[in-house]
């Protein structure tokens, strides 16, 4: 029995290619219905012959010249013939995942060698339906994103180390370079995808993470940078502790505050000693008038604290 109508409806949203079988033969005059987001490619003996875009097409010797010339239909083109019709989706397939199965080694400018794990998402679309079917699909009757995702993921990870080496100097710069890395990797795999009739339309880096011990080093370094001026930080903490001690003069809170007070007192003593040393050093190296003023200030300080000066 000859087939009268050929069309494809994908309810899953994940099919890239679907081969029309129909259980019969084609004949001139049959209807080919191609949706707006599809191509229909005729294959015979493993060769792509004609490609149809969106619309309703009636198969005639005029619109399938390669097919009819190859088959050489007898009897005025009325007899049925066999050919495979592959429907190929034009849409962009989003939400595909990529990630490293094993860490990749990265030469870091500050931490030497670091092993990094990475993951993210990407999107693809078919640009050359004949090439894609010939190179990837072959004789399969149905081809989904699940089938191609794993292979494309391997391509991405294989190019990742090259992009990291040319774009990134140290993992301390990672947070501000995700977009740059994504663009670099997208460009790097463009040729790999194109030879299969595919295009990567979007690429996103979700995370690039070093081992836990390296993350601890990064956290420590970040904490030190947040503190900034160590001396100013000590004075702030000392004043804060004294204020807490004054609010808790007795009880468990008072005992804890007393302990804090002892530590603060020691810190203040060291700070005061440093200030006095700086003052005395300044008096020894400064001008004579500056030295008199510094000595007077020191004498006044000692008089205030009850220390006898010679």
PyMOL commands that set and color helices and strands:
alter all, ss='L'
color gray80, all
select helices_A, chain A and resi 65-71+75-77+129-137+145-167+171-176+178-188+190-194+212-227+230-247+251-285+288-305
alter helices_A, ss='H'
color red, helices_A
select strands_A, chain A and resi 5-6+15-20+31-34+38-44+47-52+55-58+84-89+93-99+104-108+112-126+142-144+198-210
alter strands_A, ss='S'
color yellow, strands_A
deselect
rebuild
show_as cartoon
